[in-house]
């Protein structure tokens, strides 16, 4: 789902999309409107977070028991 920076940006983007669909603006120009008008979602990182064992040299269970 698209998230717009504001209602104004939504209107501008919809107008640009209509122009793009009839060939009045290029795909490159449409991407510029995307960048201008849409909230950019952060890319998900699938890298594993360091575990407590790696950070502290002990297993998470040992850390939680205070040993």
C-alpha positions as CSV (number, residue, x, y, z in Angstrom):
1,X,0.0,0.0,0.0
2,X,1.3,3.4,-0.9
3,X,1.8,5.9,1.9
4,X,1.9,9.6,0.9
5,X,3.8,12.4,2.7
6,X,0.6,14.4,2.8
7,X,-2.8,14.8,1.1
8,X,-1.2,17.3,-1.3
9,X,1.5,14.9,-2.3
10,X,-1.2,12.2,-2.8
11,X,-3.0,14.5,-5.3
12,X,0.2,15.5,-7.1
13,X,1.2,11.8,-7.4
14,X,-2.3,10.7,-8.7
15,X,-2.1,13.5,-11.3
16,X,1.4,12.3,-12.3
17,X,0.2,8.7,-12.5
18,X,-2.6,9.7,-14.8
19,X,-0.1,11.5,-17.1
20,X,2.2,8.5,-17.0
21,X,-0.6,6.1,-18.0
22,X,-1.4,8.2,-21.1
23,X,2.2,8.6,-22.0
24,X,2.6,12.2,-21.1
25,X,5.5,11.6,-18.8
26,X,8.3,9.0,-18.8
27,X,8.9,6.2,-16.4
28,X,12.0,8.0,-15.2
29,X,9.9,11.1,-14.4
30,X,7.3,9.0,-12.7
31,X,10.0,7.5,-10.4
32,X,10.9,11.1,-9.5
33,X,7.3,11.7,-8.5
34,X,7.4,8.5,-6.4
35,X,10.5,9.7,-4.6
36,X,8.9,13.1,-4.1
37,X,5.5,12.1,-2.9
38,X,5.7,8.7,-1.3
39,X,7.0,7.8,2.2
40,X,10.0,5.7,1.6
41,X,9.8,2.5,3.7
42,X,13.0,1.3,5.1
43,X,14.3,-1.8,3.5
44,X,14.1,-4.9,5.7
45,X,17.3,-6.4,6.8
46,X,17.4,-10.1,7.0
47,X,20.8,-10.2,8.7
48,X,20.6,-12.0,12.0
49,X,20.9,-9.8,15.1
50,X,23.9,-10.6,17.3
51,X,22.8,-12.9,20.0
52,X,23.4,-12.3,23.7
53,X,25.9,-15.2,23.6
54,X,28.0,-13.4,21.0
55,X,27.8,-10.1,22.7
56,X,28.6,-11.3,26.2
57,X,30.3,-14.6,25.8
58,X,27.5,-16.5,27.7
59,X,24.3,-18.1,26.6
60,X,21.1,-16.1,27.0
61,X,19.8,-18.5,29.7
62,X,22.9,-18.0,31.8
63,X,22.6,-14.2,31.4
64,X,19.0,-14.3,32.5
65,X,19.8,-16.3,35.7
66,X,22.6,-13.9,36.6
67,X,25.4,-16.5,36.5
